[in-house]
Amino acid sequence: METKLNINQWAEEDRPREKLRDSGAEILSNAELLAILIGSGSTKESAVELMKRVLNDCNNNLNTLGKKSIRELCMYNGIGEAKAISILAACELGKRRQKEVAEQRKDLGSATAIYEYVHPMMKDLDVEEAWIILMNQNYKLIRAQRISHGGITETAVDVRIIIKEAILSNATILALCHNHPSNNPTPSSDDDRLTQRVKKACETMRIYFLDHLIICDGQYYSYHERGRL
């Protein structure tokens, strides 16, 4: 008699959670995605096999699945009320997502736009912080990341972290920002050295280093605008 393997006995690359983690959600089948939600199946079948069976009864249509009641889902061996609620909640989220307008990413292609974006985060700080602004090739914001707090020098800011965060975010354009609590935007020699180190690292990794901004209240210094990049 053939022994049935449960999901945690599968090869790691075949497990739904691990597949999503390593390769992205888009490669998973609907049954695998739903299996992640319910976590486990029954003694007779894995979570994936159970959800394949449920979907088959819905003609493999997620809209049909979303119309099922909790009671109907609980008729399947391995699905209790909690799992049924999770399935219907996921279907409802999918329906609501279709109605949402995609969020517009900020365009940060100029020093002024970057300043207006980061100034609210930095205007009341009494210590120096450094942030990186990560963008796609169209100068649209991917995310901002604080990389240093309490002092900005060429040694305090780890350029390796800057490059690592850019690569992990698939950023092709990067800007560096830090504040001067003194409200004097004039760059220091440490600021100059840090700028050059980041520029060289970005050139090596083929990332466009757009700017280094020194942020003050009501004014800024842009290495790019001053022709120093």
C-alpha positions in Angstrom: 0.0 0.0 0.0 1.4 3.4 -1.0 2.2 5.7 1.9 0.8 9.2 1.5 3.2 12.1 2.2 1.9 15.2 4.0 3.1 18.6 2.8 5.9 18.9 5.4 7.4 15.7 3.9 7.5 17.0 0.4 10.7 18.3 -1.2 11.1 21.9 0.0 10.8 23.4 -3.5 7.4 21.7 -3.9 5.9 23.1 -0.6 3.5 26.0 -1.2 4.9 28.3 1.4 8.5 27.7 0.4 7.6 28.1 -3.3 6.0 31.5 -2.6 8.9 32.6 -0.5 11.5 31.6 -3.1 9.8 32.2 -6.4 6.9 34.5 -5.8 3.1 34.1 -5.4 2.4 34.2 -9.2 3.8 30.8 -9.9 1.5 29.0 -7.4 -1.7 27.4 -8.5 -5.0 28.6 -6.9 -5.1 25.3 -5.0 -1.6 25.9 -3.6 -2.4 29.5 -2.6 -5.6 28.3 -0.8 -3.6 25.5 0.8 -1.4 28.1 2.4 -4.5 29.8 3.9 -5.9 26.7 5.4 -2.6 25.3 6.6 -3.5 21.6 6.6 -5.8 19.1 5.1 -7.0 15.8 6.6 -5.6 12.4 7.3 -6.7 11.3 3.8 -5.3 14.2 1.7 -3.0 17.2 1.9 -4.1 20.8 2.0 -3.3 21.1 -1.7 -5.2 18.0 -2.7 -8.2 19.1 -0.5 -8.3 22.5 -2.2 -8.0 21.0 -5.6 -11.1 18.9 -4.9 -13.0 21.9 -3.6 -12.0 24.0 -6.6 -12.9 21.1 -9.0 -16.4 21.2 -7.5 -16.5 25.0 -8.2 -15.5 24.3 -11.9 -12.1 25.8 -10.9 -13.6 29.2 -10.7 -12.7 31.5 -7.7 -15.9 33.5 -8.1 -17.9 30.4 -7.6 -15.8 29.4 -4.6 -16.5 32.9 -3.1 -20.2 32.3 -3.3 -20.1 29.2 -1.2 -21.4 29.4 2.4 -19.5 28.5 5.5 -21.8 25.5 5.9 -21.1 24.3 2.4 -17.3 24.5 2.8 -17.5 22.7 6.2 -19.0 19.7 4.5 -15.5 18.9 3.1 -13.5 16.6 5.4 -10.6 18.7 6.6 -12.4 22.1 6.5 -13.8 23.5 9.7 -15.4 26.8 10.4 -12.1 28.6 10.9 -10.7 27.4 7.5 -14.0 28.1 5.8 -13.9 31.7 7.1 -10.3 32.1 5.9 -11.2 31.0 2.4 -14.2 33.3 2.1 -12.2 36.2 3.6 -9.5 35.7 0.9 -12.1 35.6 -1.8 -13.6 38.8 -0.6 -10.2 40.5 -0.5 -9.6 39.5 -4.0 -13.0 40.9 -5.1 -12.2 44.2 -3.3 -8.8 44.5 -4.8 -10.3 44.4 -8.3 -12.3 47.5 -7.4 -9.3 49.4 -6.1 -7.4 51.8 -8.2 -3.7 51.1 -8.3 -1.8 53.4 -5.9 0.2 56.0 -7.8 3.8 56.0 -6.9 5.4 59.3 -6.2 7.6 60.8 -8.9 10.9 61.8 -7.3 13.0 62.7 -10.3 14.1 66.1 -9.0 15.8 67.4 -5.8 12.7 69.5 -5.0 10.4 66.5 -5.2 12.8 64.5 -3.0 13.0 67.3 -0.5 9.2 67.7 -0.3 8.9 63.9 0.3 11.5 63.6 3.1 11.3 67.0 4.8 8.2 66.0 6.9 10.2 62.9 8.2 13.3 65.0 9.2 12.2 68.5 10.0 11.9 68.0 13.8 14.9 65.7 14.4 17.5 66.8 16.9 20.1 64.3 15.6 21.3 63.4 12.2 19.6 60.6 10.2 20.4 59.2 6.8 17.8 57.8 4.5 18.0 56.2 1.1 15.2 56.8 -1.5 14.9 53.8 -3.8 13.3 54.3 -7.2 12.5 52.4 -10.4 13.8 53.5 -13.8 11.0 56.0 -14.2 11.9 57.8 -11.0 8.9 56.4 -9.2 9.3 55.7 -5.5 9.7 52.0 -4.5 10.4 52.7 -0.8 12.4 54.9 1.6 14.7 53.3 4.2 16.5 54.8 7.2 20.1 53.6 7.3 21.7 55.7 10.0 20.6 57.5 13.2 22.7 59.7 15.4 25.6 60.8 13.3 26.5 60.9 9.6 30.1 60.2 8.6 31.7 58.1 5.9 32.2 55.4 8.5 28.8 55.7 10.3 26.9 54.9 7.1 27.6 51.4 5.7 27.6 51.7 1.9 27.2 47.9 1.7 23.8 48.2 3.4 22.8 50.9 0.9 23.6 48.7 -2.1 22.1 45.7 -0.5 18.8 47.4 0.1 18.8 48.8 -3.5 19.4 45.3 -4.9 16.7 43.6 -2.7 14.2 46.3 -3.8 15.1 46.0 -7.5 15.9 49.7 -7.5 17.7 51.2 -10.5 17.9 54.7 -9.1 19.0 55.8 -5.7 19.1 59.1 -3.7 20.7 59.6 -0.4 19.3 62.2 2.1 20.4 63.3 5.5 19.5 66.2 7.8 21.6 68.9 9.5 20.0 69.8 12.8 22.0 73.0 12.9 19.9 74.1 9.9 23.1 74.9 8.0 22.9 73.1 4.6 26.6 73.5 3.8 28.1 70.0 3.3 31.0 68.9 5.5 34.1 67.1 4.3 32.5 63.9 5.7 29.4 64.5 3.6 31.7 64.9 0.5 33.6 61.7 1.2 30.4 59.8 1.8 28.9 61.1 -1.5 31.9 59.8 -3.4 31.9 56.4 -1.7 28.2 55.9 -2.5 28.7 57.1 -6.1 31.5 54.7 -6.7 29.5 51.8 -5.2 26.5 52.6 -7.3 28.6 52.8 -10.5 30.1 49.3 -9.7 26.6 47.9 -9.3 25.1 49.8 -12.3 22.7 51.8 -10.1 22.1 55.4 -11.0 23.1 57.6 -8.0 20.7 60.5 -8.6 21.5 62.8 -5.7 22.7 63.4 -2.2 20.5 66.0 -0.4 21.2 67.7 2.9 17.8 68.5 4.4 17.2 71.6 6.5 14.0 73.3 7.6 12.9 75.3 4.5 16.1 74.7 2.4 18.3 71.9 1.1 21.6 71.3 -0.5 21.7 69.1 -3.6 24.9 67.7 -4.9 23.2 67.0 -8.2 22.0 70.6 -8.7 25.4 71.9 -7.7 27.0 69.8 -10.4 28.9 67.7 -7.9 27.7 64.2 -9.1 
